Amino acid sequence: MGLNLNKGSRFNIAKEAPKLKIAGIGLGWDPNEEPNGPDFDLDVSAFLLTGDGKIPADEYVVFFNSELKTETPEGVRPYSGDGSVLGAVDSIDGTESDGEDDEDMRVYFDKVWEGITQIIITVTITKYPNDKKKDRRTLLQNFGMVNDCYIRIWDDETGVEILRYDLKEKFSNEDAVEFGRFVRVNESWEFVATGEKYTGGLGKFIDLFT
């Protein structure tokens, strides 16, 4: 088990995990699905930001509808313009983690473009009309209906878990969460457990970072 973080905690990779080259990022959650209710489609995204807090180009948003995609053994994954972030496989499968990751990503630190200073990891609820089944009932979904949200990071070369952050905060109407962010510090990186909640889904983050 890795180090357990609280909201606002910072993890210095250079100090605590100096051999980390590829970070595996797993995220999990348990939606409170009702019988015959709408599917919960939660999507993991990454925003790669420059020093002004904005993405430098569209290909620095890694999400289910990214133009840049590659075939992997797990399925088709989106990736960033510099090749540093390999996104999650887009799927909805009942999505109950039961302690296991629902979606995962990879960050290759040696590939991050030098102009990128932060990598933001977010989770959003996909709603009508963007949901796959075009179910209007998804308009009422929010993170108050989701339990046991977490993000964990491991060394992809060794499989050893480095850290974990469980969201303990209660949500009500929010449908978008920034779980955490990697922040460039000189020649290395820190991970900050942010746990910031928003309303507006993926579009909210696009507005914030473009």
N, C-alpha and C positions, 0 to 999 in steps of 0.2 A: 504494500500500500504506500502511496505517495503522501506528501505533505498535504494536510487539509487546510485550505485557505478560507478566510472570512471576507466579506465584502470590503473592498478597499485594500486588501492585502496585496503586496508586491513580491514577486519571486524573481530573484536575480539569477538568470541562467548562467552567466559567466562564473558566478561564485558557487551556486548550488548544483549545477549540472554542466560543467565545463566541456564535457565530451559530446553534448547534444548537437547533432547536425540536422536530424530530421525529426520534427515533432509530430507524433500522432495525436490527434485531437478527437476524443469521443464525447458525444453528447447524448443524454438520455432523458426520458420523461414518461409519465404515466397519465394519459388523458382519462377523465371520468366519462367514459362513453356510455350513453344510455341505449337500451335495447331499441333497435330500429332507428336510432338517431343518426345524425350526419357523421361522416368520417372526419377524423382529425388529420389534417395534412400539415405537419410542421416541417419547415424547411430551414436548413442551416446555410448561412451565407458568410462570405468574408469580403471586407472592404479594405483595400490597400491604399493608404493615404500618404500624401507628401506632407511637407512641413507646414503647409497652410491648412491642414485638416481636410483636404479634398482628394478625391481620386484623380489621377492625372489623365485617365482615358477610360472609356467604357470597359475595356478588357481587364481593368483592375477591380471590377466587381465580379466575384465568383459565386454564382447562384444557379439554381436549377435550369434557368433559361439562358445561360451564357452561350455566346456564339462559339467560343473556344471549348471544345470537348474532345476527350480521348477515351478509347476503349481500354478497360482494365479487367483483370480476372473477376472483379466484383460487379462490373457493369460500367456503363458510360459515366465518366466523371468530368465536370467542368474544370478549367484551370485558368490561372491568371496570365496576363500578357507576358510577364517575365518568367513564367514557368515555375514560380516559387510556391504557389498554393495549388494543391490538388483538392478539389471540392468533393462534396458528398454525392453519392448515388441517389438520384431522385426516385423515391418509391413511397407508397402508402400501403401498409400491410397490417393494419390493426394497431401498429405502433405502440406497443406496451413493452417498456424496456425490461421490467422484472430484474433490474440490476445490471442489464446488459445495454451496450450502446445502441441507440436507434440509428444514428448517423455518425459518420466519422470523416475527418479531413486529414491532410498532411501539409506541413510547412517545411520547405527545404530552405534553410536559412542561407546557405551559400549561393542560392539563386536569386535572392531578393534584390531587386534593382536598388542601386545606391540612393536613389531619390525617395524611396519609401521609408517613412519613419514610424508608421504604425500599421498593424494588421488587426482589424476589428472583427470579432467573431459574434454573429448574431443568430437568433432563432425567431422565426415569424410564423404566424398562423395564416395559411392560404385560405382565402374566402371567396365566395361568389362575387363576380363571375369567373374568377381565375382558378377555382377548384376544378378538379378533373370531372366530377359528376354534376357540376352546375346545380348544386343544392343550395337554395337560398337560406336554409337553416344555418349554414356555416357563418352567416353574417352576425350571429349572436355569440359565436365562440370567442373565448378569451383565456388568458393564462390562469384565471381563477378556477378554471375547469381542469387544470393540469397539475399533477402532483409530482414530487420527487425529481425536479429538474436539476441536472448537474452537468458540469463539464470536467473532463479529466484529460491530462496530458501525459504521454509516455514517450520514451525513447524508442523510435521506430526500428532502430538497429538492434536493440537488445530486448525489446518488449517490456522493459521495466517501467512501471508507472512512477511518474515524478511528482505530480500534484493533482489535487481534486478540489473542486469548488461546488458545494451544494447550495442552491438558491433556497434560502430559508424565508425570504420575504414573501408576504401575502400579496396576491394580485387581485384586482377586481375587474376592470374593463379593458386592461391592456392586452394587445395582441402582438407585441414585438418586444424582444428583450436583447440587450447587448450583454452577453455572458462575460466577456472579457476582451482584453486587447494585448497584443505584443507591442512593446514600445522599444524602439532602438535607443540604446544608451552607448554612445561611443562606438566601439567595434562589436558590441554584443547586444543582447536583448533582455528585457524584463517582461514578465507576464503580470498583468494587473487584473484582479478579479473585480469587475465593475458592477455587474448585476443591475444595470439601468433599464427601467421599463418605459415603454412608449405605446402610444395608440396611433394606428395608421399603417400597420403591417410593414412589408418590405418597402413600400413607397415612402414611408417616413424616413428610413435610413438613406434612401436615394436622395431625398430632399436635403438631408443633413450633410451629406458628403459629396454633393455635386454642386 
